[in-house]
Amino acid sequence: MENQRKVVLYIAQSLDGYIARENDEISWLSIVERDNEDYGYNEFVETVETVETVDTVFMGRKTYEKVLTFDVEFPHKGRNCYVLSKTLKGSDENVHFFSGDVDELIKKIKTEEGKDIFIDGGSEVVRAFRDKDLIDEYVISIIPILLGKGIRLFRDTDTENNLKLIESKAFESGLVQLRYERVKLEDKK
């Protein structure tokens, strides 16, 4: 029997739908930085009342390589972290590189005891999960900037995904956070 683990996309994008500039640059995210405000990220990924809420993370190779350029400890240390990559194999001290069928891996992970599964970007990983309708919840923070061009969060796909708005929050910085859950085909009947 499948337990209640959810696959959650938790990500920020510009108002016009980009997660990075064309050169993968993301400094524009800082326009909403405020002291003592993380827009719910720590509650989502760290712990709630001493209970870890996320124990598995997926990210793309480019996102992983970008994270390694930050001057901080790897943010998902101690979690099962998978990097989807066609070129990198095996594992390193932080992650397992994976090039197989994400649908089969998620089905396997969901049968095991554990916490939620976090998609940490980028757009190719999001498309891979969307194409298989594997994302249970979308938490998207809209940053008040129009980039004009860059890397889109949602790349073109032939898959249509139906969502239901669960919550929306507006913050003083201008950031708006939207939370949707997937509407499964059987739920629409």
C-alpha positions in Angstrom: 0.0 0.0 0.0 1.2 3.5 -0.9 1.7 5.8 2.1 0.9 9.5 2.1 4.3 10.8 0.8 3.8 13.7 -1.5 5.9 15.0 -4.4 6.1 18.7 -3.9 7.5 21.3 -6.3 8.6 24.3 -4.2 10.2 27.0 -6.4 10.3 30.7 -7.2 9.8 32.3 -10.6 9.5 35.7 -12.1 6.1 37.1 -12.9 6.6 36.2 -16.5 7.5 32.6 -15.7 11.3 32.3 -15.6 13.4 30.6 -12.9 16.7 32.0 -14.2 18.1 34.3 -16.8 19.4 32.7 -20.0 22.9 32.3 -18.4 21.4 30.5 -15.4 21.9 33.7 -13.3 19.5 34.1 -10.3 20.6 37.2 -8.4 17.2 38.8 -9.2 15.7 36.5 -6.5 17.3 38.8 -3.9 14.8 41.6 -4.6 12.5 39.9 -2.1 15.0 39.1 0.6 14.0 40.4 4.0 15.4 39.8 7.5 13.6 37.0 9.3 11.5 36.1 6.2 12.0 32.9 4.3 8.5 32.7 2.8 7.9 29.3 4.5 10.9 27.5 3.1 12.4 26.4 6.4 9.0 25.1 7.6 8.7 23.2 4.3 12.1 21.6 4.0 13.5 21.6 7.5 11.4 20.6 10.4 8.0 21.3 11.8 7.7 20.7 15.6 10.9 18.6 15.5 9.6 16.3 12.7 11.4 16.4 9.4 9.0 17.1 6.6 11.2 16.3 3.6 13.6 13.4 3.4 14.1 13.0 -0.4 15.1 15.7 -2.9 15.2 15.7 -6.7 17.1 18.2 -8.8 18.7 18.5 -12.2 22.4 18.4 -12.9 22.5 22.1 -13.8 20.7 23.0 -10.5 23.1 20.7 -8.6 26.2 22.3 -10.2 24.8 25.8 -9.5 24.2 24.9 -5.8 27.8 23.7 -5.5 29.0 27.2 -6.6 27.3 28.8 -3.5 29.6 29.4 -0.6 27.5 27.2 1.8 27.3 23.6 3.0 25.2 21.5 0.6 21.6 22.3 1.7 20.3 18.7 1.4 23.0 16.9 3.3 21.6 13.9 5.2 18.6 13.5 2.8 18.2 11.1 -0.1 19.1 13.4 -2.9 18.8 12.4 -6.6 20.3 14.4 -9.4 18.7 13.6 -12.8 21.5 13.5 -15.3 22.2 11.8 -18.6 26.0 12.3 -18.2 26.9 11.8 -14.6 26.7 8.3 -13.0 27.0 6.8 -9.6 27.1 9.1 -6.6 29.2 11.5 -4.6 29.2 12.6 -1.0 25.9 14.5 -1.5 23.8 12.8 -4.1 22.9 9.8 -6.3 23.0 10.5 -10.0 20.0 9.0 -11.8 19.3 8.6 -15.5 16.5 6.0 -15.4 12.7 6.1 -15.4 11.7 8.7 -12.8 8.1 7.2 -12.7 9.4 3.9 -11.5 11.7 5.4 -8.9 8.9 7.6 -7.5 6.6 4.6 -7.2 9.3 2.7 -5.4 10.1 5.6 -3.0 6.4 6.2 -2.3 6.0 2.5 -1.1 8.7 3.1 1.5 8.2 4.8 4.9 9.3 8.4 4.8 8.5 12.0 4.4 7.6 14.2 1.5 9.7 14.4 -1.7 10.9 17.8 -2.8 11.6 18.9 -6.4 14.3 21.6 -6.1 14.5 22.4 -9.8 15.3 23.0 -12.7 12.9 23.1 -15.6 13.9 19.8 -17.2 13.3 18.0 -13.9 9.9 19.8 -13.6 9.0 18.7 -17.1 10.0 15.1 -16.5 7.8 15.0 -13.4 4.9 16.9 -15.1 5.0 14.6 -18.1 4.3 11.6 -15.8 1.8 13.6 -13.7 3.9 12.9 -10.6 3.7 16.3 -8.8 1.2 16.2 -6.0 1.6 19.8 -4.9 2.9 22.9 -6.5 4.2 25.8 -4.3 5.2 28.6 -6.5 6.5 31.9 -5.3 6.0 34.7 -7.8 8.8 37.3 -7.6 7.7 40.8 -8.7 10.0 41.2 -11.7 9.5 40.7 -15.4 12.7 39.2 -16.8 11.6 39.2 -20.5 13.5 36.0 -21.3 15.4 33.3 -19.6 14.8 29.7 -18.5 11.0 29.0 -18.2 9.8 27.1 -15.2 7.3 25.2 -17.3 8.7 24.1 -20.6 6.5 23.0 -23.5 5.0 19.6 -23.1 2.1 17.6 -24.5 0.9 16.8 -21.0 -2.0 18.7 -19.4 -2.1 18.8 -15.6 -5.2 19.9 -13.7 -4.7 21.8 -10.5 -6.8 23.1 -7.6 -5.7 26.3 -5.7 -5.4 25.5 -2.0 -3.8 28.7 -0.7 -2.4 32.1 -1.8 -0.4 34.5 0.3 0.8 38.0 -0.5 3.9 39.4 1.3 5.0 43.0 1.9 8.0 42.4 -0.4 5.5 41.9 -3.3 6.1 38.1 -3.5 3.0 36.1 -3.9 3.0 32.5 -3.0 0.5 30.1 -4.7 -0.1 26.6 -3.5 -1.9 24.1 -5.8 -2.7 20.4 -5.5 -3.0 18.0 -8.4 -6.5 17.0 -9.4 -6.2 13.4 -10.3 -8.3 12.1 -13.2 -10.4 9.9 -10.8 -11.0 13.0 -8.7 -12.6 14.8 -11.6 -15.3 12.2 -12.2 
